[in-house]
Amino acid sequence: MPLKSMLCAAAIAALFTATAAADGFPEKNITLLHAYSPGSSSSVTLRALGDAAAKTLGKKILVEDKPGAGGALAPTIMLNTGKPDGYLLSQMPQPILRIPHIQKTEFDVLNDFTWIIRIVDYTYALIVRNESPFRNITDLVNAAKASPGTLTYGTSGIGVTMHMAMEDLSWRAGIKMVHVPHRVSSDMLNAMIGGHIDAVASAIYYAPLVDAGKIRVLGILGANRIKRWPDIPTAKEQGYDVNASSSYGIGGPKGMDPKVVKILHDAFHKALDDPEFVKTMERYDQVKSYLNTEDYTRWVREQYAAEKLVVEKFGLKP
């Protein structure tokens, strides 16, 4: 057989093999990497989503926590160890669209990923230990004005949404605070409760500690008050026009078969209405912000450009 004919035959065979694999997907369990700490709000929520999607897929979705690099570690591990076959996926937190503007990353965020589905938005709050003298955001701001550069606050990493929100608060209030990034959320909370840092800006997952009197919420860092604590005002209601919003979704490596992408998208989309997932999402005050594959990919490109402007505004660009 001539070489050209052999190459054509090989290409056709590969195409049929890929098509057959897509038609039979999934044939084994799927691993989904979670970008933040075990026990955090998105860790619990993604497990509930995975359980719901598994009902459609017929295979388990195993969620593994891979915290680090402000949310960028999990997608990096996926790219370094996975194949574009749909069996290794990652949570895609919004900060990975910002971090490349701040520091060098192992990935090209616009070209190395398949953006399958956007799921929800986090809800954030600014908190202190219960023994803190601060009762609201203005108390914290006044203390920072009285002692510039001495008050400390923790977030889950450099360039994460809460880091940007606190930079925005500092800029609007004319104060200077010290950012103390933490890789693990539990370490951050323990540092605050132990008096090693003054405040924490974080997604809401610590409600039992608030109920137990160990933590006080100074303000909600979003557009609206939340059902859980209807008496706690937003930052804007307290005079600081800060509105932190951050979405996350699920993605895979670039080059995924569109048929596999659609199977995954449809399963996760259906799971968004699963009663157990909805209950879990509401328990952590997360808000559904669904986008399909096409719209999610377009939003990523638009948001990547917007994040560059945010980084430049606060002087974080190296």
Stockholm file with secondary structure:
# STOCKHOLM 1.0

chainA/1-318         MPLKSMLCAAAIAALFTATAAADGFPEKNITLLHAYSPGSSSSVTLRALGDAAAKTLGKKILVEDKPGAGGALAPTIMLNTGKPDGYLLSQMPQPILRIPHIQKTEFDVLNDFTWIIRIVDYTYALIVRNESPFRNITDLVNAAKASPGTLTYGTSGIGVTMHMAMEDLSWRAGIKMVHVPHRVSSDMLNAMIGGHIDAVASAIYYAPLVDAGKIRVLGILGANRIKRWPDIPTAKEQGYDVNASSSYGIGGPKGMDPKVVKILHDAFHKALDDPEFVKTMERYDQVKSYLNTEDYTRWVREQYAAEKLVVEKFGLKP
#=GR chainA/1-318 SS CCHHHHHHHHHHHHHHHHHHHHHTCCSSCEEEEESSCTTSHHHHHHHHHHHHHHHHHSSCEEEEECCCGGGTHHHHHHHHHCCTTSSEEEEEEGGGGTGGGTSCCSSCTTTSEEEEEEEEECCEEEEEETTCSCCSHHHHHHHHHHSTTTCEEEESSTTSHHHHHHHHHHHHHTCCCEEEECSSHHHHHHHHHTTSSSEEEEESCCHHHHHTTSEEEEEECSSSCCSSSTTSCBTGGGTCCCCCCCEEEEEEETTCCHHHHHHHHHHHHHHTTCHHHHHHHHHTTCEEEEECHHHHHHHHHHHHHHHHHHHHHTTCCC
#=GC SS_cons         CCHHHHHHHHHHHHHHHHHHHHHTCCSSCEEEEESSCTTSHHHHHHHHHHHHHHHHHSSCEEEEECCCGGGTHHHHHHHHHCCTTSSEEEEEEGGGGTGGGTSCCSSCTTTSEEEEEEEEECCEEEEEETTCSCCSHHHHHHHHHHSTTTCEEEESSTTSHHHHHHHHHHHHHTCCCEEEECSSHHHHHHHHHTTSSSEEEEESCCHHHHHTTSEEEEEECSSSCCSSSTTSCBTGGGTCCCCCCCEEEEEEETTCCHHHHHHHHHHHHHHTTCHHHHHHHHHTTCEEEEECHHHHHHHHHHHHHHHHHHHHHTTCCC
//
